[in-house]
Amino acid sequence: MNYLKSQKGNLIPKPTLFSSILIIFILLGSASSLLAQGRKEIDFNQEWLFKKGANDYDKGVSFALEEWKEVTVPHTYNSEDMQLGKDFYTGDGFYQKIFTVADSLKEKRLFLRFEGVGSVAEVYVNGRFLGEHKGSYSAFAFEISHSVNYGEKNTILVKTNNEARKDVLPVNHFLFPIYGGIYRPVSLIITDKVNIKVTDHASPGIFIRQKNVSAKQATLRVKAKLENKENTFRHVLLRTEVKNADGKSVKVIEEPLSISPQGVTLGEQELIIKQPHLWQGVEDPYLYTLTTSLIDGDRVLDAVTQPLGIRSVEIKAGKGVFLNGKAYPMHGVTRHQDRWGYGNALSRSQHLEDMMLIKEIGATTIRLAHYQQAEDMYAIADSLGFLIWAEIPFVNTYTLEEAANAKQQMTELVRQNFNHPSIYIWGIHNEVYSKTEDEYVAVLSRQLNDLAKTNDPDRPTVAVSGYGEMWRPANLATDVQGMNRYYGWYEGKIGDMKQWVQGLEEAYPEHIVMLAEYGADGNMDQGAEKLPESRNPVSGKFFPENYQTETHIQQWAIIEDHPYITASYLWNMFEFAVPMWNRGGVNARNLKGLITFDRKRKKDSFYWYKANWNPEPMIHLANSRDNKRTEANTTVQLFTNLSSVELTVNGQKVAKELEGVNSHHKKFEVSLQKGNNIIVAEGQDDAGNVISDKMEWILD
């Protein structure tokens, strides 16, 4: 391997024979087609070369230790080791790509946009250092117009590093792993010299605010950030068009605008949509599109299209969340983005699979924890109607060195996702604390809140405490106070949640409180005929699934009875990797998920919530996996949304039904015979269809 020397003094590999080539003019067809279409966004995910490197790269001594291999982005170099335990690789990983730029593009602008690189990225083109980005979860973009050689081969090299750093959020690997690599898509964006800004924190460059939303009309205010890299003012037509879900134009506004060759020109327009079809969450997630274009005569110089869901969201203390003036059920789950065997380098189909599982359980809102997630997730949420809590990874602890990066990630989160109708709230932090309101975390929290509200004056903000008291010094910096409560797991008893919420109701009746996390670990391959009386959640190895089930049964019933909890989010929809942990009989795993890490098995708790949240007729017998029994007289419980259910054991109807926590929880006192026992639950839906479930218990 031969090397070039970058402007930072580092060694960059020269193009080699085995490197793959992207011929841009072939992809585009011709320069004339580009003129007609304005902006082009080209998939830049294929034919990358990858190798792990040593940290001596920055010293300019040598480059790397292993042979290059061809990979496709999304890619992570931690897809296995971070899911197995503490012995995982952190350090440099290098990505190289060779591409050719046509001469016909000399009068265009070229940008590289990365949706996510873990965790710190340095980008070089032809040995020239373009810039560094700190943070694994947000997108970033660099212009490469002046760094490429037109009509020739060019080399892009990306140095990635996933070591925990004091100045980059998150600052450790404790609650979840920081995977390394270019783990989200990359695109090459080509624009005219007069364009909608690409490098405004990798935002879309247009921002849609909604005012006075009702079924009669809605006011849209659109701000576009525009650039002109020519030598004189450029006089264009600024055009914004709204199309309905069928692609039919419903509103167009055109205004002349002069774009300065200096700095950024703001173009602002106001549109009134009469009798809009409102975006009504999961009930009716109706989407328009909004396109802002720059037009010169018969040419479209640039155009950006964004999703438009016309809606208003209001949070009322003690009453709940109101979508378009209508009370909205906040049935919430949380989601981490990684999965078994893939790390965090997921495809759109895998993101969609997660969202469809969340839809199946009957959830209406999702906390995407604890960081900005893939752009596909927000887009799918728009189309399915979930209300989204989006947040930055200021989580678990602090170092006093992360403030600048926290502010950067807060700005990126808001600007990049500003137009998604699904997002209803911005998250500032999770479980970081101060002893007084004058200390670092409390002050930084207020600064982050100001930053979020400055970038987006319309959405509320939330921060989360791991304690149940409102008076904590790091609390109350945001519009909503979130609290994580793990009664029955990390503290107290399962039923203590009731006393907690009643105390807040009495002391803080006008405060908005959300239950940001609750639950317990549950190993599907461990069961207990009787619930364990003691637990060791930090180092214990026995986390029977039915303890998790009982936690969710009791605590959802408490939440349901207390509308003071404005929204609740169970932890977690899916199991996820925690490389520093060894708990519950599975190394490096948080077992609080309702679905296993590989998305193949659903726990009883999943069906408990499905019975409560999803109206699709169902019956589920709990504890079917815990089928080895020692007591003849025992209890069978099931979850259902049918009005009545009959239970039989070995063909005999069970008459004695016990009281459950609500109408979806059925309990029966049964007597088992020695050996095999066939247990069947059966009922009918409103259409007369028979719904049933069956299991076998074996009495020793």
C-alpha positions in Angstrom: 0.0 0.0 0.0 1.3 3.4 -0.9 0.3 6.5 1.0 -0.3 10.2 0.6 0.2 12.7 3.4 -2.8 14.7 4.5 -2.9 18.3 5.6 -3.0 17.1 9.2 0.2 15.1 8.6 -1.5 11.7 8.5 -1.0 8.9 6.0 -3.8 8.3 3.5 -3.8 5.3 1.1 -3.4 6.1 -2.6 -5.9 4.5 -5.0 -5.1 0.9 -5.7 -6.0 -1.6 -8.4 -8.3 -3.5 -6.2 -10.3 -0.4 -5.2 -13.8 -0.1 -6.6 -14.7 2.8 -8.8 -17.9 4.9 -8.8 -18.3 6.6 -12.2 -20.6 9.5 -11.4 -21.3 10.5 -15.0 -22.6 6.9 -15.7 -24.9 7.1 -12.7 -26.2 10.5 -13.8 -26.6 9.6 -17.5 -25.5 13.0 -18.7 -24.9 16.6 -17.5 -28.0 17.8 -19.3 -30.3 15.5 -17.2 -28.9 17.0 -14.1 -29.8 20.5 -15.3 -33.4 19.4 -15.8 -33.7 17.8 -12.4 -31.8 20.1 -10.1 -30.6 18.3 -7.0 -29.3 14.7 -7.3 -28.8 12.4 -4.3 -26.8 9.3 -5.1 -26.5 6.2 -3.0 -22.8 6.0 -1.8 -23.1 2.8 0.1 -21.5 0.2 -2.2 -17.9 -0.9 -2.7 -16.2 0.5 0.3 -12.9 -1.0 1.6 -12.4 -1.4 5.3 -9.7 -2.3 7.8 -9.2 -1.9 11.5 -6.3 0.3 12.4 -4.0 0.9 15.3 -4.0 4.2 17.2 -0.6 5.0 15.8 -2.3 6.4 12.7 -2.3 9.9 14.2 1.4 9.7 14.7 2.0 9.2 11.0 4.0 6.1 11.7 2.0 3.4 9.9 -1.5 2.9 8.7 -3.1 -0.4 9.7 -2.5 -4.0 10.6 -5.0 -6.0 8.7 -5.8 -6.5 5.0 -8.4 -4.4 3.4 -11.8 -6.1 2.8 -14.7 -4.9 0.7 -17.8 -4.0 2.7 -21.2 -2.4 2.1 -22.4 0.4 4.3 -24.2 0.3 6.8 -21.3 -1.5 8.4 -19.9 -1.8 12.0 -16.8 -3.5 13.2 -18.5 -4.5 16.5 -21.4 -6.6 15.2 -20.2 -9.6 17.4 -17.8 -8.6 20.1 -19.9 -5.9 21.8 -22.7 -8.3 22.1 -20.7 -11.0 23.9 -19.0 -9.3 26.8 -16.4 -6.8 28.0 -13.7 -8.0 25.6 -14.6 -5.8 22.7 -12.6 -3.7 20.3 -12.6 0.1 20.6 -10.3 2.1 18.4 -9.8 3.1 14.8 -11.6 1.7 11.8 -10.8 3.0 8.3 -13.0 3.1 5.2 -11.8 3.9 1.7 -13.7 4.5 -1.5 -12.5 5.4 -5.0 -14.8 7.4 -7.3 -14.6 9.4 -10.5 -16.2 12.8 -11.0 -17.2 13.8 -14.5 -15.8 17.1 -16.0 -19.3 18.2 -16.6 -19.9 18.6 -12.9 -17.3 21.4 -12.5 -20.0 24.0 -12.2 -22.0 22.1 -9.6 -21.6 21.7 -5.9 -20.8 18.3 -4.4 -21.5 17.2 -0.8 -21.0 14.0 1.1 -23.6 13.3 3.7 -23.2 10.7 6.4 -26.3 9.7 8.4 -24.3 8.1 11.3 -20.7 7.2 12.0 -19.6 5.7 15.3 -18.4 7.7 17.1 -15.9 10.2 16.0 -15.2 10.6 12.3 -12.4 12.3 10.3 -13.1 12.7 6.6 -10.4 13.1 3.9 -10.7 13.5 0.2 -7.5 13.0 -1.9 -5.5 13.4 1.3 -7.1 16.7 2.2 -8.7 16.8 5.7 -12.3 18.1 5.3 -13.4 17.9 8.9 -14.2 16.0 12.0 -17.6 15.0 13.5 -18.1 14.0 17.1 -21.1 11.9 17.9 -22.3 8.6 16.7 -26.0 9.3 16.2 -26.5 12.4 14.2 -25.9 13.1 10.5 -23.2 15.4 9.1 -22.3 16.8 5.7 -19.1 18.2 4.1 -18.7 19.9 0.8 -16.2 18.3 -1.5 -16.5 20.5 -4.6 -13.1 22.0 -4.2 -11.3 18.9 -3.1 -12.1 16.5 -6.0 -10.2 16.2 -9.3 -12.8 16.4 -12.1 -12.4 13.8 -14.8 -10.1 11.7 -12.6 -10.2 9.1 -9.8 -10.6 10.4 -6.3 -10.1 8.8 -2.9 -12.3 9.3 0.1 -11.0 8.0 3.4 -13.0 8.0 6.6 -11.3 7.4 9.9 -13.7 6.2 12.6 -13.2 5.7 16.3 -15.5 4.3 18.9 -13.5 4.8 22.1 -15.4 6.4 25.0 -14.3 10.0 25.3 -15.0 12.6 28.0 -15.9 15.2 25.4 -18.3 13.2 23.3 -21.8 11.9 24.3 -22.3 9.2 25.5 -19.1 9.3 27.6 -19.0 5.5 28.4 -20.2 2.1 27.2 -22.0 1.3 30.5 -25.7 1.5 29.6 -25.4 0.6 25.9 -22.4 0.1 23.5 -21.0 2.7 21.2 -20.6 0.7 18.1 -17.9 1.7 15.6 -18.1 2.3 11.9 -20.1 3.9 9.1 -23.2 2.2 10.4 -25.8 4.3 8.6 -26.2 5.2 4.9 -24.0 7.7 3.0 -25.1 9.8 0.1 -23.4 12.0 -2.5 -25.5 15.2 -3.1 -25.0 17.3 -6.2 -26.6 20.7 -6.5 -26.5 23.9 -8.6 -24.3 26.7 -7.4 -27.6 28.3 -6.2 -29.1 25.9 -3.7 -30.9 25.1 -0.5 -28.3 24.8 2.1 -26.9 21.2 2.7 -24.4 21.9 5.5 -26.7 23.5 8.1 -26.0 20.7 10.6 -27.0 18.3 7.8 -30.6 19.5 8.1 -33.0 19.5 5.1 -32.4 23.3 4.8 -36.2 24.0 5.0 -38.2 24.2 8.2 -42.0 24.0 8.5 -43.9 25.5 11.4 -47.6 25.0 11.9 -49.9 27.5 13.5 -53.7 27.7 14.2 -54.3 24.1 13.2 -57.9 23.0 13.0 -60.2 21.0 10.8 -61.1 24.3 9.1 -57.6 25.5 8.2 -54.0 25.5 9.1 -51.2 28.1 8.7 -47.8 26.8 7.5 -44.7 29.0 7.8 -41.8 27.7 5.7 -38.2 29.0 6.2 -35.6 28.1 3.6 -31.9 28.6 4.1 -30.4 29.5 0.6 -26.8 29.8 -0.7 -25.4 31.4 -3.9 -21.8 30.5 -4.9 -21.9 32.7 -8.0 -20.3 36.2 -8.2 -23.5 38.2 -8.3 -27.0 38.2 -6.9 -29.2 35.5 -8.4 -32.9 36.4 -9.0 -35.1 33.3 -8.7 -38.6 32.3 -8.0 -39.1 30.7 -4.5 -41.9 28.2 -4.9 -43.5 26.0 -2.2 -46.1 23.4 -3.1 -48.2 21.1 -0.9 -49.5 17.9 -2.3 -51.9 15.5 -0.8 -51.4 11.8 -0.2 -52.5 11.1 -3.8 -49.9 13.5 -5.2 -52.4 16.1 -6.1 -51.4 19.8 -5.6 -53.5 21.5 -3.0 -51.6 24.7 -2.5 -48.8 26.6 -4.3 -47.2 29.9 -3.5 -44.5 31.6 -5.6 -42.5 34.7 -4.8 -39.5 36.4 -6.4 -36.4 36.3 -4.3 -32.8 37.7 -4.7 -30.1 35.4 -3.3 -26.9 37.1 -2.1 -23.5 35.7 -3.1 -22.5 36.3 0.5 -23.6 34.3 3.5 -27.0 32.7 3.7 -30.3 34.2 2.4 -33.5 33.3 4.3 -36.6 32.7 2.2 -39.8 32.7 4.2 -43.3 31.9 3.0 -46.7 31.5 4.6 -49.4 29.1 3.2 -53.0 28.6 4.5 -54.4 25.1 3.9 -58.2 25.1 3.9 -60.0 22.1 5.4 -56.8 20.1 5.9 -56.9 16.3 6.4 -55.3 16.2 9.9 -52.6 13.8 10.9 -54.4 11.9 13.7 -51.7 9.6 15.0 -52.2 5.8 14.7 -55.9 6.4 14.0 -55.2 8.2 10.7 -51.6 9.1 10.0 -52.4 11.2 6.9 -49.3 12.7 5.2 -49.0 15.5 2.7 -45.7 16.4 1.1 -44.2 19.9 1.0 -41.7 20.9 -1.7 -39.7 24.1 -1.7 -38.0 24.8 -5.1 -35.7 27.5 -6.5 -36.7 28.2 -10.1 -35.0 30.2 -12.8 -37.1 30.4 -15.9 -37.9 26.8 -16.9 -35.1 25.3 -14.8 -35.4 23.9 -11.3 -32.1 24.9 -9.7 -32.9 23.0 -6.5 -35.8 21.4 -4.6 -36.3 19.7 -1.2 -39.3 17.7 -0.3 -40.4 17.0 3.3 -43.2 15.1 5.0 -46.1 17.2 6.2 -48.5 15.9 8.8 -50.8 18.7 9.8 -51.5 18.4 13.5 -51.4 20.2 16.8 -50.2 18.6 20.1 -51.0 19.8 23.5 -49.9 18.3 26.9 -52.2 19.1 29.8 -51.1 18.4 33.4 -53.1 15.5 34.9 -55.2 15.1 31.8 -52.9 13.7 29.1 -51.8 14.5 25.6 -54.2 16.0 23.1 -53.7 15.5 19.4 -55.7 18.0 17.3 -57.8 18.7 20.4 -58.6 15.0 21.0 -57.4 13.0 23.9 -54.7 10.6 22.6 -53.9 7.3 24.4 -50.2 7.4 25.3 -49.4 3.6 25.3 -45.6 3.9 25.2 -42.6 1.7 24.6 -38.9 2.4 24.3 -36.5 1.2 21.7 -32.7 0.7 21.4 -31.5 0.4 17.8 -29.2 -2.7 17.9 -30.0 -6.3 17.3 -28.2 -9.7 17.7 -25.7 -10.4 15.0 -25.9 -7.0 13.3 -24.9 -4.5 16.0 -26.4 -1.1 15.0 -25.8 -1.5 11.3 -29.4 -2.1 10.4 -31.3 -2.0 7.1 -34.5 -0.1 6.5 -36.4 -3.4 6.5 -35.0 -4.2 10.0 -36.2 -0.8 11.2 -39.5 -1.4 9.7 -39.8 -4.8 11.3 -39.2 -3.2 14.7 -41.9 -0.7 14.0 -44.4 -3.3 12.9 -43.8 -5.2 16.1 -44.4 -2.0 18.0 -47.6 -1.5 16.0 -48.7 -5.1 16.8 -48.4 -4.6 20.5 -50.8 -1.7 20.2 -48.4 1.1 21.2 -49.2 4.7 20.2 -46.0 6.4 21.2 -42.3 5.6 21.3 -39.4 6.9 23.3 -36.4 6.4 21.0 -33.8 6.1 23.7 -31.2 7.3 24.4 -30.0 9.0 21.3 -31.0 10.2 17.8 -32.0 7.2 15.8 -32.0 6.4 12.1 -33.9 8.7 9.7 -35.9 5.7 8.6 -37.3 5.4 12.1 -38.7 8.9 12.1 -40.1 8.5 8.5 -41.8 5.2 9.4 -43.2 6.8 12.5 -44.7 9.5 10.4 -46.4 7.0 8.2 -47.7 4.7 11.0 -48.8 7.5 13.3 -46.6 7.0 16.4 -45.9 10.0 18.6 -42.1 10.1 19.1 -40.0 11.3 22.0 -36.6 12.1 20.4 -33.5 12.7 22.6 -29.7 13.1 22.8 -27.3 10.7 24.6 -26.6 12.9 27.6 -27.1 9.9 29.9 -26.0 8.0 33.0 -23.0 10.2 34.0 -21.0 13.3 33.1 -17.4 14.4 32.9 -17.5 18.2 32.9 -16.1 18.1 29.3 -19.1 17.2 27.2 -21.0 20.5 27.2 -20.0 21.6 23.7 -20.8 18.3 22.2 -24.1 18.1 24.0 -25.1 21.4 22.5 -23.9 20.3 19.1 -26.0 17.1 19.3 -29.0 19.0 20.6 -28.8 21.3 17.6 -28.4 18.5 15.1 -31.3 16.5 16.6 -33.7 19.3 16.3 -32.7 20.7 12.9 -32.3 17.4 11.2 -35.7 16.1 12.3 -37.6 19.4 12.6 -40.3 18.6 10.0 -41.3 15.1 11.2 -44.9 15.3 12.4 -44.4 12.2 14.6 -41.9 14.0 16.9 -43.8 15.7 19.7 -41.1 16.3 22.3 -37.3 16.8 22.6 -35.3 15.0 25.3 -32.5 16.8 27.1 -31.0 14.3 29.4 -31.5 11.0 31.2 -30.3 10.2 34.8 -27.6 12.8 35.2 -27.6 14.8 38.4 -26.5 17.9 40.4 -26.3 18.5 44.1 -27.5 22.1 43.7 -29.2 24.1 40.9 -26.0 26.1 40.4 -23.9 23.1 39.4 -22.8 21.8 36.0 -25.6 19.4 35.1 -28.4 21.7 36.2 -26.9 24.7 34.4 -26.2 22.6 31.2 -29.7 21.3 31.3 -31.1 24.8 31.2 -28.8 25.7 28.4 -29.8 22.6 26.4 -33.5 23.5 27.0 -32.9 27.0 25.7 -31.1 25.7 22.7 -34.0 23.3 21.9 -36.6 26.0 22.3 -34.6 28.5 20.2 -34.3 26.0 17.4 -37.9 24.9 17.8 -40.2 27.2 19.7 -43.2 25.0 19.2 -42.4 21.6 20.7 -42.1 21.0 24.4 -38.9 19.6 26.1 -38.4 16.8 28.7 -35.6 15.6 30.9 -35.5 12.4 33.0 -34.5 11.7 36.6 -33.9 8.2 37.9 -35.3 9.3 41.2 -39.0 9.8 42.1 -38.8 13.2 43.8 -39.7 16.4 42.0 -37.3 18.6 44.0 -34.1 17.1 42.7 -31.8 20.0 41.6 -31.4 18.8 38.0 -35.2 18.6 37.5 -37.7 21.2 36.2 -35.4 22.7 33.6 -37.8 21.5 30.9 -41.5 21.7 30.1 -42.1 18.1 31.2 -40.5 16.1 34.0 -39.7 12.5 33.2 -39.0 9.9 35.9 -37.7 6.4 35.6 -39.2 4.1 38.3 -38.2 0.5 38.7 -40.3 -0.5 41.7 -39.9 -4.2 42.4 -36.6 -4.3 40.6 -34.0 -1.8 41.7 -36.0 -0.6 44.7 -39.0 -1.5 46.8 -41.9 -3.7 45.8 -43.8 -3.9 42.6 -46.9 -2.2 44.0 -45.0 0.7 45.4 -45.6 2.6 42.2 -49.1 3.4 43.4 -47.8 5.2 46.5 -45.3 7.2 44.4 -47.8 8.5 41.9 -50.3 9.4 44.6 -47.6 11.4 46.4 -46.9 13.4 43.3 -50.6 13.9 42.6 -51.0 15.5 46.0 -47.8 17.6 46.1 -47.5 18.7 42.5 -51.0 18.7 40.9 -50.1 21.2 38.2 -46.9 19.6 37.1 -46.6 17.5 33.9 -45.0 14.1 34.7 -44.2 11.2 32.4 -43.1 7.8 33.5 -40.1 7.5 31.2 -39.1 3.9 32.1 -40.4 1.0 34.2 -40.2 -2.7 34.1 -37.9 -5.6 35.1 -35.6 -8.1 33.4 -37.0 -11.4 32.3 -35.1 -14.4 30.9 -37.4 -16.5 28.7 -35.3 -19.6 29.4 -35.8 -19.2 33.2 -39.0 -19.8 35.0 -40.3 -20.1 38.6 -43.5 -21.7 39.7 -43.5 -19.3 42.5 -42.1 -15.7 42.2 -38.8 -15.3 44.0 -39.1 -13.4 47.2 -35.6 -11.8 46.9 -33.8 -10.5 43.8 -30.3 -9.2 42.9 -30.8 -7.1 39.8 -27.2 -6.0 39.5 -25.3 -9.3 39.7 -28.0 -11.9 40.0 -28.1 -14.8 37.5 -31.7 -15.8 38.0 -34.2 -13.5 36.3 -37.3 -15.7 35.7 -39.6 -14.4 33.0 -42.7 -14.6 35.1 -41.3 -12.0 37.6 -41.1 -9.6 34.7 -44.6 -10.6 33.7 -46.0 -9.9 37.2 -44.2 -6.5 37.3 -45.9 -5.4 34.1 -49.3 -6.8 35.1 -49.4 -4.9 38.3 -47.8 -1.7 37.2 -49.8 -1.2 34.0 -52.9 -1.4 36.1 -51.6 1.3 38.4 -50.7 3.5 35.4 -54.1 2.9 33.9 -55.8 4.1 37.1 -53.7 7.3 37.4 -54.1 9.8 34.5 -51.8 12.1 36.4 -49.1 10.0 34.6 -49.4 12.0 31.3 -47.5 9.3 29.3 -45.7 6.1 30.2 -43.0 4.2 28.4 -42.2 0.6 29.4 -38.5 -0.4 29.3 -37.8 -1.9 26.7 -39.5 -3.2 23.6 -36.4 -5.3 22.6 -33.5 -6.8 24.5 -30.3 -5.0 23.7 -26.5 -5.3 24.2 -24.9 -4.1 27.4 -21.3 -5.3 27.1 -20.3 -4.2 30.7 -23.1 -6.3 32.3 -23.3 -10.0 33.3 -26.8 -10.5 34.7 -29.7 -12.9 34.5 -27.9 -15.8 33.0 -27.0 -14.0 29.7 -23.8 -12.1 29.4 -23.7 -8.6 28.0 -27.5 -8.4 27.7 -30.3 -6.2 29.1 -33.2 -8.6 29.5 -35.9 -6.0 30.1 -37.1 -6.3 26.5 -40.5 -7.8 25.8 -39.0 -9.3 22.6 -35.7 -11.2 22.4 -32.6 -9.5 21.0 -33.0 -11.4 17.7 -36.6 -10.4 17.4 -37.7 -14.0 17.2 -39.5 -14.7 20.5 -42.1 -12.7 22.3 -42.4 -12.8 26.1 -45.6 -13.1 28.1 -45.4 -9.4 28.9 -45.7 -8.6 25.2 -49.1 -10.3 25.1 -50.2 -8.6 28.3 -49.8 -5.2 26.6 -51.3 -6.4 23.4 -54.4 -7.5 25.3 -54.7 -4.1 26.8 -53.7 -1.9 23.8 -54.5 -3.7 20.6 -58.3 -4.2 19.9 -57.6 -7.2 17.6 -59.3 -10.2 19.3 -56.8 -12.4 21.2 -56.2 -14.8 24.1 -52.8 -15.7 25.5 -52.1 -18.2 28.2 -49.2 -17.1 30.4 -46.4 -19.3 31.7 -46.6 -21.9 29.0 -42.8 -22.2 29.0 -42.8 -22.8 32.7 -44.5 -26.2 32.2 -42.8 -28.4 34.8 -45.1 -28.1 37.9 -44.9 -29.4 41.4 -48.2 -28.2 42.9 -51.5 -29.8 41.9 -53.6 -26.8 43.2 -52.4 -23.8 41.3 -53.4 -20.7 39.3 -53.7 -20.2 35.6 -53.7 -16.7 34.2 -54.4 -15.4 30.8 -54.6 -12.1 28.9 -57.4 -11.3 26.6 -59.5 -8.5 25.1 -62.6 -10.7 24.7 -65.6 -10.1 26.9 -65.7 -13.7 28.2 -63.4 -16.6 28.2 -63.9 -20.3 29.1 -61.0 -22.3 30.6 -60.8 -26.1 30.5 -58.2 -28.4 32.1 -58.1 -31.9 30.5 -61.5 -31.2 29.0 -63.2 -30.1 32.2 -64.5 -26.5 32.5 -62.9 -24.5 35.3 -65.6 -22.8 37.3 -63.5 -20.8 39.9 -62.4 -17.5 38.4 -60.3 -15.2 40.6 -60.2 -11.4 40.4 -57.6 -9.9 38.0 -56.1 -6.4 38.0 -58.4 -5.4 35.2 -60.8 -6.8 32.6 -57.9 -8.0 30.4 -56.4 -10.1 33.2 -58.1 -13.5 33.9 -57.1 -15.8 36.7 -58.4 -19.3 37.4 -57.9 -21.7 40.3 -57.2 -25.1 38.9 -56.3 -28.7 40.0 -53.8 -30.6 37.9 -53.5 -34.4 37.6 -50.3 -36.3 37.7 -48.5 -36.2 34.4 -49.6 -34.2 31.4 -52.4 -31.6 31.6 -53.9 -29.9 28.6 -55.1 -26.4 29.3 -57.3 -24.6 26.8 -58.7 -21.0 26.9 -61.5 -20.2 24.4 -63.8 -17.4 23.6 -65.6 -15.6 20.7 -65.1 -12.2 19.2 -67.9 -9.9 18.2 -68.3 -11.6 14.9 -68.7 -15.1 16.4 -65.2 -16.3 15.5 -63.6 -18.7 18.0 -60.4 -17.4 19.5 -58.3 -19.8 21.6 -54.9 -20.7 23.1 -53.6 -24.0 24.4 -50.7 -25.1 26.6 -49.5 -28.2 28.4 -48.3 -28.4 32.0 -46.7 -31.5 33.5 -47.2 -32.3 37.2 -44.4 -34.4 38.7 
